[in-house]
Amino acid sequence: MSITAVLLPVFVQVGLTFLLLLWTGSARSAAVRSGEVKMRDIALGERNWPPRIVQVSNAYHNQLEVPVLFYVLVALALITKKADLVFVVMSWVFVVTRMVHAGIHVTTNRVPQRFMAFALGVVVLIVMWIVFALRIFASELGV
């Protein structure tokens, strides 16, 4: 598999993360500039942001949790040359679930739907790690 094919889902995931970061920063700046939020009220934490800003911020933070395991796996798969078409397809499925999760998070924020997108992504990522580990062990055993 080409390096581009393997890394394209990573670039999309990183793009999603930066999009949510910029959205969060822009919304927070606008809230402070408009006077909706006072600096003293936010100096000690997240509690005092308006709910909509917290919603977008939480969607951003979610892109910094489970996806870290995806990034590590892609790097290891590239280094060990274990990234094939199946790996790339599963990578895309994972990234699409993250996009759906973020989309739900910043729109309806329906927790059951959001959880389903999250859970599907986690299951795909677990399968990716298992397949990768089996391929590593199989190559060590000469299978």
C-alpha positions in Angstrom: 0.0 0.0 0.0 1.3 3.5 -0.8 2.3 5.8 2.0 -0.2 8.3 0.7 -3.1 5.8 0.9 -2.1 4.9 4.4 -1.7 8.5 5.6 -4.7 10.1 3.9 -7.2 9.0 6.7 -4.7 10.4 9.2 -4.7 13.7 7.4 -8.5 13.8 7.4 -8.6 13.0 11.1 -6.0 15.7 11.9 -8.0 18.1 9.7 -11.1 17.3 11.8 -9.2 18.0 15.0 -7.8 21.3 13.8 -11.3 22.3 12.5 -12.8 21.7 15.9 -9.9 23.5 17.6 -10.3 26.6 15.5 -14.1 26.5 16.0 -13.6 26.3 19.7 -11.1 29.1 19.8 -13.3 31.3 17.5 -16.4 30.7 19.6 -14.6 31.4 22.9 -13.0 34.6 21.5 -16.4 35.8 20.3 -18.0 35.1 23.6 -15.3 37.1 25.5 -15.4 40.0 22.9 -19.2 40.2 23.1 -19.2 40.3 26.9 -21.2 37.0 27.1 -18.3 35.6 29.2 -15.9 37.5 31.5 -12.3 36.6 31.7 -12.5 36.3 35.5 -15.3 33.7 35.0 -13.2 31.4 32.8 -9.8 31.8 34.4 -10.3 28.7 36.6 -11.9 26.3 34.2 -14.5 25.2 31.7 -17.6 25.5 33.9 -18.5 29.1 32.9 -18.5 28.8 29.1 -22.0 28.8 27.5 -23.3 25.3 26.7 -22.8 25.6 23.0 -19.2 26.5 23.4 -18.7 23.6 25.8 -20.4 21.3 23.3 -17.9 22.2 20.5 -15.0 22.2 23.0 -15.9 18.7 24.1 -16.1 17.5 20.5 -12.5 18.8 20.1 -11.3 17.2 23.2 -12.7 13.9 22.1 -10.5 14.0 19.0 -7.5 14.0 21.3 -8.3 10.8 23.2 -9.0 7.6 21.3 -7.5 8.9 18.0 -4.1 8.9 19.7 -4.2 5.1 19.5 -5.1 5.3 15.8 -2.1 7.6 15.2 0.3 5.3 17.0 -1.1 2.3 15.1 -0.7 3.9 11.7 2.9 4.9 12.5 3.7 1.4 13.6 2.0 -0.2 10.6 4.0 2.0 8.3 7.3 1.3 10.0 6.7 -2.5 10.0 5.2 -2.5 6.5 2.0 -4.1 7.8 -0.4 -1.6 6.2 -2.4 -3.1 3.4 -5.7 -2.5 1.8 -7.6 -4.0 4.7 -5.7 -1.7 7.1 -6.5 1.4 4.9 -10.2 0.5 4.7 -10.5 0.0 8.4 -8.6 3.3 8.9 -11.3 5.1 6.8 -14.1 3.4 8.7 -12.5 4.6 12.0 -12.1 8.2 10.7 -15.7 8.2 9.3 -17.0 7.2 12.7 -15.0 10.0 14.3 -16.5 12.5 11.8 -20.0 11.2 12.5 -19.3 11.3 16.3 -18.1 14.9 16.0 -21.0 15.8 13.8 -23.5 14.5 16.3 -21.6 16.2 19.1 -21.8 19.6 17.6 -25.3 19.4 16.3 -28.1 17.4 18.0 -25.7 16.0 20.7 -28.0 13.0 21.1 -25.9 10.8 23.4 -27.3 7.4 22.3 -26.4 8.2 18.6 -23.1 9.7 19.6 -22.2 6.7 21.7 -23.0 4.3 18.8 -20.6 6.2 16.5 -18.0 6.3 19.3 -18.4 2.6 20.1 -18.3 1.5 16.4 -15.0 3.5 16.0 -13.5 1.9 19.1 -14.5 -1.6 18.0 -12.9 -0.9 14.6 -9.8 0.4 16.3 -9.6 -2.7 18.6 -9.9 -5.0 15.5 -7.2 -3.0 13.8 -4.8 -3.4 16.7 -5.6 -7.2 17.0 -5.0 -7.7 13.3 -1.8 -5.7 13.5 -0.6 -7.7 16.5 -1.4 -11.0 14.8 0.5 -10.0 11.7 3.5 -9.0 13.8 3.5 -12.3 15.7 2.9 -14.3 12.6 5.8 -12.7 10.8 8.0 -13.4 13.8 7.0 -17.0 13.7 7.6 -17.2 10.0 3.9 -18.0 9.3 
